[in-house]
Amino acid sequence: MASLPFLLIINTVAAKNDEFIYNGFAGVDLFLDGITNIAPNDLLLMTNTSKHMQSHAFHKTVIQFKNTSDGKLSSLSTCFVFAIVPEYSDVGGHDLALVISPTRSRPGALPIQYLGPFNSSNNGNSSIHVLAIELDTMDNIESEDINNNHVGIDINGLKSVAAAPTSYFLEGNKGIRT
């Protein structure tokens, strides 16, 4: 598997305690585990040539999504650039997910099939309180994927509650490519 460079930039309007911007990852206070590392060019690398490995990068500060005094919910807006470069282009590559979770700990998490935050015993369990935006490059019949290149919204499990095929714009081209 080729390296997966990942750059996350969160756009904010005002500087509050729960807002942050990453313009590269040098000196950023993240919790990294598995094979995750920060490359000399400040990119977050989450894969390498190892097989069946996990990698995670978590923002260390807890973000409160619900105001306890008035019950109002906060929104989350993000913009990021990433690349998934599979070793063999006809097989697909590793998936990537932006995960919102009450804990960094994922006992029994598997590096394949369950995307990392889920496993065979908690997949679909409403008590785990996990939201994952998956960038999926494989068509998994078990999780009823729509195709082998899509974005899915997963709540407490791998079966997406909403999904759409991915698309992109080529510079100088008018129109969307899928």
VMD Tcl script that builds the backbone (N, CA, C; Angstrom):
set m [mol new atoms 534]
animate dup $m
set s [atomselect $m all]
$s set {name element resname resid chain x y z} {
  {N N MET 1 A 0.840 -1.180 0.000}
  {CA C MET 1 A 0.000 0.000 0.000}
  {C C MET 1 A 0.881 1.237 0.000}
  {N N ALA 2 A 0.618 2.144 -0.877}
  {CA C ALA 2 A 1.377 3.393 -0.940}
  {C C ALA 2 A 0.978 4.303 0.208}
  {N N SER 3 A 1.774 5.300 0.470}
  {CA C SER 3 A 1.495 6.232 1.559}
  {C C SER 3 A 0.235 7.027 1.283}
  {N N LEU 4 A -0.449 7.395 2.333}
  {CA C LEU 4 A -1.665 8.177 2.239}
  {C C LEU 4 A -1.422 9.534 2.866}
  {N N PRO 5 A -1.133 10.566 2.076}
  {CA C PRO 5 A -0.987 11.884 2.674}
  {C C PRO 5 A -2.360 12.430 3.019}
  {N N PHE 6 A -2.460 13.107 4.126}
  {CA C PHE 6 A -3.738 13.600 4.596}
  {C C PHE 6 A -3.531 14.969 5.210}
  {N N LEU 7 A -4.270 15.937 4.733}
  {CA C LEU 7 A -4.170 17.292 5.245}
  {C C LEU 7 A -5.556 17.736 5.645}
  {N N LEU 8 A -5.706 18.173 6.871}
  {CA C LEU 8 A -6.997 18.602 7.374}
  {C C LEU 8 A -6.933 20.078 7.690}
  {N N ILE 9 A -7.876 20.823 7.145}
  {CA C ILE 9 A -7.975 22.247 7.437}
  {C C ILE 9 A -9.409 22.498 7.870}
  {N N ILE 10 A -9.587 23.023 9.045}
  {CA C ILE 10 A -10.923 23.351 9.515}
  {C C ILE 10 A -11.091 24.860 9.393}
  {N N ASN 11 A -12.078 25.294 8.637}
  {CA C ASN 11 A -12.319 26.722 8.463}
  {C C ASN 11 A -13.128 27.255 9.634}
  {N N THR 12 A -12.724 28.395 10.161}
  {CA C THR 12 A -13.449 28.992 11.268}
  {C C THR 12 A -13.646 30.474 11.022}
  {N N VAL 13 A -14.663 31.040 11.653}
  {CA C VAL 13 A -14.940 32.464 11.525}
  {C C VAL 13 A -14.326 33.226 12.690}
  {N N ALA 14 A -14.456 32.717 13.875}
  {CA C ALA 14 A -13.904 33.367 15.065}
  {C C ALA 14 A -13.063 32.361 15.830}
  {N N ALA 15 A -12.146 32.861 16.629}
  {CA C ALA 15 A -11.275 31.972 17.407}
  {C C ALA 15 A -11.918 31.670 18.751}
  {N N LYS 16 A -12.478 30.500 18.889}
  {CA C LYS 16 A -13.046 30.034 20.150}
  {C C LYS 16 A -12.244 28.823 20.589}
  {N N ASN 17 A -12.503 28.352 21.797}
  {CA C ASN 17 A -11.779 27.189 22.310}
  {C C ASN 17 A -12.048 25.922 21.509}
  {N N ASP 18 A -13.209 25.835 20.862}
  {CA C ASP 18 A -13.551 24.616 20.140}
  {C C ASP 18 A -13.337 24.748 18.633}
  {N N GLU 19 A -12.575 25.739 18.212}
  {CA C GLU 19 A -12.275 25.914 16.797}
  {C C GLU 19 A -10.775 25.801 16.588}
  {N N PHE 20 A -10.385 25.193 15.490}
  {CA C PHE 20 A -8.960 25.001 15.241}
  {C C PHE 20 A -8.704 24.933 13.744}
  {N N ILE 21 A -7.492 25.271 13.370}
  {CA C ILE 21 A -7.068 25.226 11.973}
  {C C ILE 21 A -5.737 24.493 11.914}
  {N N TYR 22 A -5.626 23.537 11.013}
  {CA C TYR 22 A -4.362 22.861 10.762}
  {C C TYR 22 A -3.913 23.240 9.353}
  {N N ASN 23 A -2.836 23.973 9.255}
  {CA C ASN 23 A -2.205 24.254 7.962}
  {C C ASN 23 A -0.904 23.477 7.941}
  {N N GLY 24 A -1.006 22.186 7.749}
  {CA C GLY 24 A 0.121 21.288 7.932}
  {C C GLY 24 A 0.074 20.766 9.356}
  {N N PHE 25 A 0.895 19.789 9.667}
  {CA C PHE 25 A 0.786 19.120 10.958}
  {C C PHE 25 A 2.014 19.236 11.846}
  {N N ALA 26 A 3.027 19.995 11.436}
  {CA C ALA 26 A 4.213 20.172 12.287}
  {C C ALA 26 A 3.813 20.914 13.555}
  {N N GLY 27 A 4.156 20.361 14.701}
  {CA C GLY 27 A 3.888 21.010 15.978}
  {C C GLY 27 A 2.439 20.986 16.425}
  {N N VAL 28 A 1.569 20.297 15.706}
  {CA C VAL 28 A 0.155 20.226 16.065}
  {C C VAL 28 A -0.017 19.220 17.198}
  {N N ASP 29 A -0.872 19.547 18.161}
  {CA C ASP 29 A -1.088 18.692 19.321}
  {C C ASP 29 A -2.173 17.659 19.021}
  {N N LEU 30 A -1.780 16.577 18.367}
  {CA C LEU 30 A -2.685 15.486 18.033}
  {C C LEU 30 A -2.281 14.232 18.787}
  {N N PHE 31 A -3.250 13.373 19.035}
  {CA C PHE 31 A -2.966 12.047 19.565}
  {C C PHE 31 A -2.826 11.126 18.357}
  {N N LEU 32 A -1.636 10.587 18.138}
  {CA C LEU 32 A -1.368 9.696 17.015}
  {C C LEU 32 A -1.135 8.286 17.534}
  {N N ASP 33 A -1.673 7.290 16.837}
  {CA C ASP 33 A -1.349 5.914 17.198}
  {C C ASP 33 A -1.275 5.054 15.951}
  {N N GLY 34 A -0.960 3.788 16.161}
  {CA C GLY 34 A -0.777 2.887 15.030}
  {C C GLY 34 A 0.438 3.308 14.230}
  {N N ILE 35 A 0.317 3.299 12.922}
  {CA C ILE 35 A 1.447 3.649 12.063}
  {C C ILE 35 A 1.422 5.111 11.623}
  {N N THR 36 A 0.563 5.917 12.212}
  {CA C THR 36 A 0.458 7.331 11.852}
  {C C THR 36 A 1.732 8.076 12.208}
  {N N ASN 37 A 2.170 8.930 11.307}
  {CA C ASN 37 A 3.299 9.807 11.617}
  {C C ASN 37 A 3.202 11.080 10.794}
  {N N ILE 38 A 3.981 12.064 11.190}
  {CA C ILE 38 A 4.015 13.328 10.471}
  {C C ILE 38 A 5.292 13.351 9.645}
  {N N ALA 39 A 5.132 13.517 8.346}
  {CA C ALA 39 A 6.258 13.502 7.407}
  {C C ALA 39 A 7.035 14.809 7.500}
  {N N PRO 40 A 8.273 14.818 7.009}
  {CA C PRO 40 A 9.076 16.050 7.033}
  {C C PRO 40 A 8.412 17.233 6.325}
  {N N ASN 41 A 7.520 16.968 5.365}
  {CA C ASN 41 A 6.824 18.052 4.667}
  {C C ASN 41 A 5.514 18.448 5.353}
  {N N ASP 42 A 5.347 18.069 6.621}
  {CA C ASP 42 A 4.201 18.426 7.469}
  {C C ASP 42 A 2.895 17.720 7.108}
  {N N LEU 43 A 2.928 16.721 6.248}
  {CA C LEU 43 A 1.725 15.963 5.932}
  {C C LEU 43 A 1.532 14.854 6.955}
  {N N LEU 44 A 0.297 14.498 7.186}
  {CA C LEU 44 A -0.047 13.404 8.080}
  {C C LEU 44 A -0.112 12.133 7.244}
  {N N LEU 45 A 0.774 11.180 7.516}
  {CA C LEU 45 A 0.794 9.910 6.792}
  {C C LEU 45 A 0.112 8.851 7.643}
  {N N MET 46 A -0.894 8.210 7.065}
  {CA C MET 46 A -1.672 7.254 7.836}
  {C C MET 46 A -1.538 5.827 7.335}
  {N N THR 47 A -0.779 5.609 6.276}
  {CA C THR 47 A -0.485 4.253 5.818}
  {C C THR 47 A 0.960 4.193 5.358}
  {N N ASN 48 A 1.435 2.989 5.197}
  {CA C ASN 48 A 2.750 2.755 4.605}
  {C C ASN 48 A 2.658 1.427 3.860}
  {N N THR 49 A 3.732 0.753 3.654}
  {CA C THR 49 A 3.683 -0.500 2.896}
  {C C THR 49 A 3.321 -1.712 3.752}
  {N N SER 50 A 3.085 -1.514 5.041}
  {CA C SER 50 A 2.681 -2.617 5.924}
  {C C SER 50 A 1.269 -3.072 5.582}
  {N N LYS 51 A 0.975 -4.304 5.852}
  {CA C LYS 51 A -0.353 -4.864 5.600}
  {C C LYS 51 A -1.159 -4.929 6.897}
  {N N HIS 52 A -2.449 -4.670 6.802}
  {CA C HIS 52 A -3.406 -4.830 7.893}
  {C C HIS 52 A -3.015 -4.068 9.158}
  {N N MET 53 A -2.672 -2.801 9.006}
  {CA C MET 53 A -2.303 -1.960 10.144}
  {C C MET 53 A -3.349 -0.861 10.311}
  {N N GLN 54 A -3.453 -0.339 11.531}
  {CA C GLN 54 A -4.363 0.763 11.812}
  {C C GLN 54 A -3.582 2.046 12.022}
  {N N SER 55 A -4.248 3.144 11.789}
  {CA C SER 55 A -3.668 4.440 12.114}
  {C C SER 55 A -4.800 5.389 12.478}
  {N N HIS 56 A -4.530 6.216 13.471}
  {CA C HIS 56 A -5.513 7.195 13.933}
  {C C HIS 56 A -4.807 8.495 14.246}
  {N N ALA 57 A -5.512 9.585 14.061}
  {CA C ALA 57 A -5.049 10.901 14.495}
  {C C ALA 57 A -6.261 11.589 15.105}
  {N N PHE 58 A -6.187 11.885 16.399}
  {CA C PHE 58 A -7.299 12.512 17.105}
  {C C PHE 58 A -6.895 13.891 17.605}
  {N N HIS 59 A -7.799 14.837 17.475}
  {CA C HIS 59 A -7.641 16.149 18.093}
  {C C HIS 59 A -7.674 15.909 19.602}
  {N N LYS 60 A -6.686 16.411 20.343}
  {CA C LYS 60 A -6.574 16.075 21.774}
  {C C LYS 60 A -7.621 16.750 22.654}
  {N N THR 61 A -8.070 17.917 22.268}
  {CA C THR 61 A -9.023 18.647 23.096}
  {C C THR 61 A -10.447 18.184 22.791}
  {N N VAL 62 A -11.216 17.914 23.820}
  {CA C VAL 62 A -12.608 17.504 23.648}
  {C C VAL 62 A -13.406 18.676 23.078}
  {N N ILE 63 A -14.235 18.383 22.100}
  {CA C ILE 63 A -15.102 19.398 21.507}
  {C C ILE 63 A -16.521 19.124 21.978}
  {N N GLN 64 A -17.128 20.113 22.601}
  {CA C GLN 64 A -18.492 19.987 23.119}
  {C C GLN 64 A -19.471 20.327 21.994}
  {N N PHE 65 A -20.309 19.383 21.591}
  {CA C PHE 65 A -21.262 19.616 20.510}
  {C C PHE 65 A -22.641 20.032 21.015}
  {N N LYS 66 A -22.875 19.893 22.312}
  {CA C LYS 66 A -24.178 20.278 22.854}
  {C C LYS 66 A -23.958 21.194 24.039}
  {N N ASN 67 A -24.572 22.367 23.992}
  {CA C ASN 67 A -24.495 23.324 25.088}
  {C C ASN 67 A -25.351 22.789 26.230}
  {N N THR 68 A -24.744 22.561 27.376}
  {CA C THR 68 A -25.486 21.961 28.492}
  {C C THR 68 A -26.487 22.923 29.119}
  {N N SER 69 A -26.290 24.224 28.984}
  {CA C SER 69 A -27.223 25.165 29.612}
  {C C SER 69 A -28.499 25.363 28.797}
  {N N ASP 70 A -28.399 25.434 27.470}
  {CA C ASP 70 A -29.607 25.665 26.675}
  {C C ASP 70 A -29.951 24.509 25.726}
  {N N GLY 71 A -29.124 23.473 25.682}
  {CA C GLY 71 A -29.398 22.301 24.863}
  {C C GLY 71 A -29.155 22.472 23.372}
  {N N LYS 72 A -28.655 23.636 22.952}
  {CA C LYS 72 A -28.411 23.866 21.527}
  {C C LYS 72 A -27.223 23.034 21.050}
  {N N LEU 73 A -27.331 22.559 19.814}
  {CA C LEU 73 A -26.267 21.768 19.214}
  {C C LEU 73 A -25.365 22.657 18.364}
  {N N SER 74 A -24.089 22.346 18.375}
  {CA C SER 74 A -23.129 23.053 17.531}
  {C C SER 74 A -23.037 22.349 16.189}
  {N N SER 75 A -22.562 23.065 15.205}
  {CA C SER 75 A -22.338 22.444 13.901}
  {C C SER 75 A -20.841 22.234 13.707}
  {N N LEU 76 A -20.508 21.409 12.747}
  {CA C LEU 76 A -19.112 21.145 12.418}
  {C C LEU 76 A -18.946 21.358 10.926}
  {N N SER 77 A -17.971 22.137 10.566}
  {CA C SER 77 A -17.651 22.366 9.163}
  {C C SER 77 A -16.184 22.051 8.964}
  {N N THR 78 A -15.875 21.320 7.922}
  {CA C THR 78 A -14.486 20.960 7.668}
  {C C THR 78 A -14.198 20.955 6.175}
  {N N CYS 79 A -12.969 21.211 5.864}
  {CA C CYS 79 A -12.482 21.154 4.493}
  {C C CYS 79 A -11.096 20.535 4.555}
  {N N PHE 80 A -10.841 19.508 3.775}
  {CA C PHE 80 A -9.524 18.891 3.814}
  {C C PHE 80 A -9.152 18.324 2.457}
  {N N VAL 81 A -7.874 18.137 2.276}
  {CA C VAL 81 A -7.320 17.582 1.047}
  {C C VAL 81 A -6.643 16.268 1.413}
  {N N PHE 82 A -6.843 15.233 0.615}
  {CA C PHE 82 A -6.239 13.943 0.916}
  {C C PHE 82 A -5.999 13.185 -0.383}
  {N N ALA 83 A -5.246 12.134 -0.280}
  {CA C ALA 83 A -5.029 11.248 -1.428}
  {C C ALA 83 A -5.037 9.812 -0.946}
  {N N ILE 84 A -5.716 8.957 -1.672}
  {CA C ILE 84 A -5.669 7.519 -1.441}
  {C C ILE 84 A -5.018 6.931 -2.685}
  {N N VAL 85 A -3.845 6.364 -2.509}
  {CA C VAL 85 A -3.081 5.823 -3.636}
  {C C VAL 85 A -2.889 4.328 -3.402}
  {N N PRO 86 A -3.739 3.497 -4.012}
  {CA C PRO 86 A -3.612 2.054 -3.785}
  {C C PRO 86 A -2.387 1.470 -4.481}
  {N N GLU 87 A -1.872 0.405 -3.895}
  {CA C GLU 87 A -0.726 -0.284 -4.484}
  {C C GLU 87 A -1.085 -0.848 -5.859}
  {N N TYR 88 A -2.292 -1.400 -5.973}
  {CA C TYR 88 A -2.783 -1.939 -7.241}
  {C C TYR 88 A -4.069 -1.200 -7.581}
  {N N SER 89 A -4.075 -0.458 -8.661}
  {CA C SER 89 A -5.196 0.427 -8.972}
  {C C SER 89 A -6.508 -0.310 -9.215}
  {N N ASP 90 A -6.472 -1.556 -9.640}
  {CA C ASP 90 A -7.706 -2.282 -9.910}
  {C C ASP 90 A -8.281 -2.985 -8.681}
  {N N VAL 91 A -7.607 -2.901 -7.541}
  {CA C VAL 91 A -8.067 -3.577 -6.326}
  {C C VAL 91 A -8.716 -2.606 -5.346}
  {N N GLY 92 A -8.386 -1.343 -5.390}
  {CA C GLY 92 A -8.882 -0.379 -4.412}
  {C C GLY 92 A -7.839 -0.175 -3.334}
  {N N GLY 93 A -8.106 0.741 -2.452}
  {CA C GLY 93 A -7.141 1.048 -1.402}
  {C C GLY 93 A -7.811 1.093 -0.053}
  {N N HIS 94 A -7.083 1.597 0.903}
  {CA C HIS 94 A -7.640 1.736 2.237}
  {C C HIS 94 A -8.671 2.848 2.258}
  {N N ASP 95 A -9.615 2.727 3.150}
  {CA C ASP 95 A -10.620 3.761 3.333}
  {C C ASP 95 A -10.118 4.763 4.355}
  {N N LEU 96 A -10.764 5.901 4.378}
  {CA C LEU 96 A -10.427 6.966 5.301}
  {C C LEU 96 A -11.731 7.447 5.907}
  {N N ALA 97 A -11.723 7.780 7.193}
  {CA C ALA 97 A -12.945 8.265 7.824}
  {C C ALA 97 A -12.638 9.418 8.763}
  {N N LEU 98 A -13.479 10.427 8.725}
  {CA C LEU 98 A -13.484 11.488 9.722}
  {C C LEU 98 A -14.464 10.999 10.777}
  {N N VAL 99 A -13.984 10.800 12.000}
  {CA C VAL 99 A -14.795 10.163 13.042}
  {C C VAL 99 A -15.028 11.120 14.198}
  {N N ILE 100 A -16.267 11.176 14.652}
  {CA C ILE 100 A -16.609 11.885 15.881}
  {C C ILE 100 A -17.037 10.810 16.867}
  {N N SER 101 A -16.332 10.761 17.993}
  {CA C SER 101 A -16.509 9.672 18.941}
  {C C SER 101 A -16.343 10.199 20.361}
  {N N PRO 102 A -17.053 9.630 21.333}
  {CA C PRO 102 A -16.880 10.085 22.714}
  {C C PRO 102 A -15.554 9.645 23.335}
  {N N THR 103 A -14.836 8.755 22.662}
  {CA C THR 103 A -13.576 8.258 23.204}
  {C C THR 103 A -12.615 7.900 22.075}
  {N N ARG 104 A -11.308 7.984 22.363}
  {CA C ARG 104 A -10.307 7.532 21.393}
  {C C ARG 104 A -10.197 6.018 21.402}
  {N N SER 105 A -10.546 5.415 22.496}
  {CA C SER 105 A -10.393 3.972 22.655}
  {C C SER 105 A -11.444 3.236 21.830}
  {N N ARG 106 A -11.010 2.286 21.055}
  {CA C ARG 106 A -11.902 1.444 20.271}
  {C C ARG 106 A -11.491 -0.002 20.469}
  {N N PRO 107 A -11.837 -0.596 21.626}
  {CA C PRO 107 A -11.452 -1.992 21.870}
  {C C PRO 107 A -11.974 -2.906 20.768}
  {N N GLY 108 A -11.122 -3.769 20.290}
  {CA C GLY 108 A -11.518 -4.716 19.256}
  {C C GLY 108 A -11.585 -4.135 17.859}
  {N N ALA 109 A -11.150 -2.886 17.685}
  {CA C ALA 109 A -11.176 -2.284 16.349}
  {C C ALA 109 A -10.259 -3.066 15.423}
  {N N LEU 110 A -10.705 -3.249 14.207}
  {CA C LEU 110 A -9.947 -4.024 13.233}
  {C C LEU 110 A -9.425 -3.113 12.125}
  {N N PRO 111 A -8.239 -3.378 11.597}
  {CA C PRO 111 A -7.655 -2.517 10.580}
  {C C PRO 111 A -8.280 -2.666 9.196}
  {N N ILE 112 A -9.063 -3.689 8.994}
  {CA C ILE 112 A -9.722 -3.886 7.707}
  {C C ILE 112 A -11.204 -4.109 7.968}
  {N N GLN 113 A -11.998 -4.135 6.987}
  {CA C GLN 113 A -13.422 -4.429 6.999}
  {C C GLN 113 A -14.255 -3.473 7.839}
  {N N TYR 114 A -13.884 -3.144 9.068}
  {CA C TYR 114 A -14.740 -2.327 9.922}
  {C C TYR 114 A -14.275 -0.881 10.048}
  {N N LEU 115 A -13.365 -0.421 9.199}
  {CA C LEU 115 A -12.971 0.976 9.090}
  {C C LEU 115 A -12.232 1.527 10.297}
  {N N GLY 116 A -12.088 0.810 11.365}
  {CA C GLY 116 A -11.381 1.306 12.545}
  {C C GLY 116 A -12.276 1.558 13.735}
  {N N PRO 117 A -13.326 2.376 13.621}
  {CA C PRO 117 A -14.135 2.642 14.813}
  {C C PRO 117 A -15.117 1.525 15.158}
  {N N PHE 118 A -15.335 0.604 14.241}
  {CA C PHE 118 A -16.326 -0.445 14.467}
  {C C PHE 118 A -15.658 -1.816 14.457}
  {N N ASN 119 A -16.356 -2.792 15.035}
  {CA C ASN 119 A -15.901 -4.180 14.986}
  {C C ASN 119 A -17.124 -5.077 14.947}
  {N N SER 120 A -16.928 -6.378 14.909}
  {CA C SER 120 A -18.062 -7.297 14.756}
  {C C SER 120 A -19.023 -7.259 15.934}
  {N N SER 121 A -18.564 -6.861 17.123}
  {CA C SER 121 A -19.466 -6.851 18.280}
  {C C SER 121 A -20.165 -5.509 18.491}
  {N N ASN 122 A -19.618 -4.387 17.968}
  {CA C ASN 122 A -20.295 -3.107 18.192}
  {C C ASN 122 A -20.906 -2.519 16.921}
  {N N ASN 123 A -20.689 -3.131 15.770}
  {CA C ASN 123 A -21.221 -2.621 14.515}
  {C C ASN 123 A -22.746 -2.581 14.565}
  {N N GLY 124 A -23.314 -1.388 14.457}
  {CA C GLY 124 A -24.758 -1.217 14.520}
  {C C GLY 124 A -25.305 -0.983 15.913}
  {N N ASN 125 A -24.459 -0.965 16.935}
  {CA C ASN 125 A -24.886 -0.778 18.322}
  {C C ASN 125 A -25.063 0.715 18.615}
  {N N SER 126 A -26.273 1.139 18.923}
  {CA C SER 126 A -26.563 2.564 19.131}
  {C C SER 126 A -25.914 3.137 20.384}
  {N N SER 127 A -25.392 2.309 21.266}
  {CA C SER 127 A -24.789 2.825 22.501}
  {C C SER 127 A -23.350 3.310 22.311}
  {N N ILE 128 A -22.738 3.105 21.128}
  {CA C ILE 128 A -21.340 3.519 20.962}
  {C C ILE 128 A -21.202 4.993 20.578}
  {N N HIS 129 A -22.259 5.625 20.084}
  {CA C HIS 129 A -22.283 7.066 19.793}
  {C C HIS 129 A -21.138 7.506 18.883}
  {N N VAL 130 A -21.040 6.885 17.712}
  {CA C VAL 130 A -19.975 7.203 16.763}
  {C C VAL 130 A -20.581 7.665 15.441}
  {N N LEU 131 A -20.057 8.774 14.955}
  {CA C LEU 131 A -20.402 9.272 13.628}
  {C C LEU 131 A -19.141 9.193 12.785}
  {N N ALA 132 A -19.224 8.582 11.625}
  {CA C ALA 132 A -18.068 8.491 10.728}
  {C C ALA 132 A -18.481 8.949 9.335}
  {N N ILE 133 A -17.693 9.833 8.777}
  {CA C ILE 133 A -17.848 10.196 7.375}
  {C C ILE 133 A -16.780 9.383 6.650}
  {N N GLU 134 A -17.213 8.371 5.922}
  {CA C GLU 134 A -16.264 7.448 5.294}
  {C C GLU 134 A -16.008 7.838 3.847}
  {N N LEU 135 A -14.748 7.794 3.485}
  {CA C LEU 135 A -14.315 7.983 2.103}
  {C C LEU 135 A -13.886 6.593 1.657}
  {N N ASP 136 A -14.791 5.911 0.986}
  {CA C ASP 136 A -14.670 4.477 0.753}
  {C C ASP 136 A -14.226 4.172 -0.674}
  {N N THR 137 A -13.258 3.288 -0.807}
  {CA C THR 137 A -12.737 2.918 -2.125}
  {C C THR 137 A -12.968 1.447 -2.452}
  {N N MET 138 A -13.848 0.805 -1.689}
  {CA C MET 138 A -14.163 -0.596 -1.967}
  {C C MET 138 A -15.672 -0.786 -1.882}
  {N N ASP 139 A -16.189 -1.671 -2.694}
  {CA C ASP 139 A -17.610 -1.993 -2.695}
  {C C ASP 139 A -17.815 -3.200 -1.793}
  {N N ASN 140 A -18.366 -2.954 -0.592}
  {CA C ASN 140 A -18.559 -4.010 0.389}
  {C C ASN 140 A -20.033 -4.422 0.395}
  {N N ILE 141 A -20.319 -5.633 0.010}
  {CA C ILE 141 A -21.697 -6.124 -0.051}
  {C C ILE 141 A -22.324 -6.167 1.334}
  {N N GLU 142 A -21.550 -6.577 2.360}
  {CA C GLU 142 A -22.065 -6.660 3.736}
  {C C GLU 142 A -22.626 -5.335 4.230}
  {N N SER 143 A -21.930 -4.239 3.935}
  {CA C SER 143 A -22.389 -2.937 4.425}
  {C C SER 143 A -23.244 -2.205 3.392}
  {N N GLU 144 A -23.621 -2.911 2.331}
  {CA C GLU 144 A -24.514 -2.386 1.298}
  {C C GLU 144 A -23.989 -1.096 0.669}
  {N N ASP 145 A -22.685 -1.058 0.380}
  {CA C ASP 145 A -22.093 0.102 -0.283}
  {C C ASP 145 A -22.741 0.324 -1.644}
  {N N ILE 146 A -22.791 1.592 -2.066}
  {CA C ILE 146 A -23.419 1.914 -3.349}
  {C C ILE 146 A -22.481 1.671 -4.529}
  {N N ASN 147 A -21.168 1.749 -4.297}
  {CA C ASN 147 A -20.173 1.459 -5.331}
  {C C ASN 147 A -18.795 1.390 -4.678}
  {N N ASN 148 A -17.746 1.365 -5.479}
  {CA C ASN 148 A -16.398 1.240 -4.927}
  {C C ASN 148 A -15.676 2.584 -4.800}
  {N N ASN 149 A -16.411 3.682 -4.856}
  {CA C ASN 149 A -15.794 4.998 -4.724}
  {C C ASN 149 A -16.867 5.993 -4.288}
  {N N HIS 150 A -17.103 6.066 -2.985}
  {CA C HIS 150 A -18.201 6.897 -2.494}
  {C C HIS 150 A -17.878 7.518 -1.139}
  {N N VAL 151 A -18.722 8.460 -0.760}
  {CA C VAL 151 A -18.689 9.068 0.568}
  {C C VAL 151 A -19.942 8.590 1.287}
  {N N GLY 152 A -19.772 8.086 2.509}
  {CA C GLY 152 A -20.912 7.600 3.262}
  {C C GLY 152 A -20.974 8.227 4.637}
  {N N ILE 153 A -22.176 8.403 5.146}
  {CA C ILE 153 A -22.382 8.875 6.513}
  {C C ILE 153 A -22.802 7.663 7.324}
  {N N ASP 154 A -21.959 7.286 8.272}
  {CA C ASP 154 A -22.186 6.089 9.083}
  {C C ASP 154 A -22.472 6.502 10.523}
  {N N ILE 155 A -23.564 6.015 11.072}
  {CA C ILE 155 A -23.906 6.288 12.468}
  {C C ILE 155 A -23.916 4.957 13.208}
  {N N ASN 156 A -22.965 4.793 14.112}
  {CA C ASN 156 A -22.838 3.604 14.961}
  {C C ASN 156 A -22.609 2.300 14.203}
  {N N GLY 157 A -22.207 2.370 12.964}
  {CA C GLY 157 A -21.935 1.154 12.221}
  {C C GLY 157 A -21.544 1.439 10.786}
  {N N LEU 158 A -21.161 0.388 10.081}
  {CA C LEU 158 A -20.664 0.528 8.711}
  {C C LEU 158 A -21.724 0.769 7.661}
  {N N LYS 159 A -22.958 0.416 7.920}
  {CA C LYS 159 A -24.012 0.618 6.931}
  {C C LYS 159 A -24.354 2.108 6.895}
  {N N SER 160 A -24.073 2.744 5.775}
  {CA C SER 160 A -24.274 4.188 5.657}
  {C C SER 160 A -25.756 4.546 5.689}
  {N N VAL 161 A -26.085 5.609 6.426}
  {CA C VAL 161 A -27.455 6.118 6.425}
  {C C VAL 161 A -27.686 7.000 5.203}
  {N N ALA 162 A -26.602 7.490 4.609}
  {CA C ALA 162 A -26.646 8.249 3.355}
  {C C ALA 162 A -25.305 8.055 2.663}
  {N N ALA 163 A -25.325 8.028 1.339}
  {CA C ALA 163 A -24.085 7.862 0.578}
  {C C ALA 163 A -24.251 8.506 -0.789}
  {N N ALA 164 A -23.128 8.914 -1.355}
  {CA C ALA 164 A -23.122 9.494 -2.700}
  {C C ALA 164 A -21.816 9.119 -3.388}
  {N N PRO 165 A -21.866 8.913 -4.707}
  {CA C PRO 165 A -20.623 8.638 -5.430}
  {C C PRO 165 A -19.680 9.838 -5.322}
  {N N THR 166 A -18.391 9.579 -5.284}
  {CA C THR 166 A -17.432 10.682 -5.221}
  {C C THR 166 A -17.302 11.327 -6.590}
  {N N SER 167 A -16.860 12.565 -6.572}
  {CA C SER 167 A -16.621 13.288 -7.813}
  {C C SER 167 A -15.530 14.310 -7.567}
  {N N TYR 168 A -14.975 14.823 -8.633}
  {CA C TYR 168 A -13.905 15.808 -8.508}
  {C C TYR 168 A -13.868 16.669 -9.764}
  {N N PHE 169 A -13.200 17.796 -9.645}
  {CA C PHE 169 A -13.013 18.703 -10.768}
  {C C PHE 169 A -11.563 18.651 -11.211}
  {N N LEU 170 A -11.334 18.606 -12.502}
  {CA C LEU 170 A -9.986 18.708 -13.039}
  {C C LEU 170 A -9.723 20.165 -13.395}
  {N N GLU 171 A -8.534 20.650 -13.090}
  {CA C GLU 171 A -8.187 22.035 -13.381}
  {C C GLU 171 A -8.350 22.310 -14.877}
  {N N GLY 172 A -8.971 23.446 -15.195}
  {CA C GLY 172 A -9.162 23.831 -16.583}
  {C C GLY 172 A -10.309 23.108 -17.266}
  {N N ASN 173 A -10.973 22.239 -16.575}
  {CA C ASN 173 A -12.085 21.483 -17.131}
  {C C ASN 173 A -13.381 21.974 -16.521}
  {N N LYS 174 A -14.382 22.089 -17.297}
  {CA C LYS 174 A -15.690 22.434 -16.750}
  {C C LYS 174 A -16.476 21.132 -16.646}
  {N N GLY 175 A -17.024 20.897 -15.502}
  {CA C GLY 175 A -17.781 19.674 -15.311}
  {C C GLY 175 A -17.183 18.802 -14.225}
  {N N ILE 176 A -17.972 17.875 -13.795}
  {CA C ILE 176 A -17.599 16.991 -12.693}
  {C C ILE 176 A -17.190 15.639 -13.258}
  {N N ARG 177 A -16.148 15.060 -12.676}
  {CA C ARG 177 A -15.697 13.707 -13.026}
  {C C ARG 177 A -16.046 12.774 -11.879}
  {N N THR 178 A -16.376 11.542 -12.214}
  {CA C THR 178 A -16.629 10.552 -11.164}
  {C C THR 178 A -15.648 9.413 -11.278}
}
mol reanalyze $m
mol bondsrecalc $m
mol representation Tube
mol addrep $m
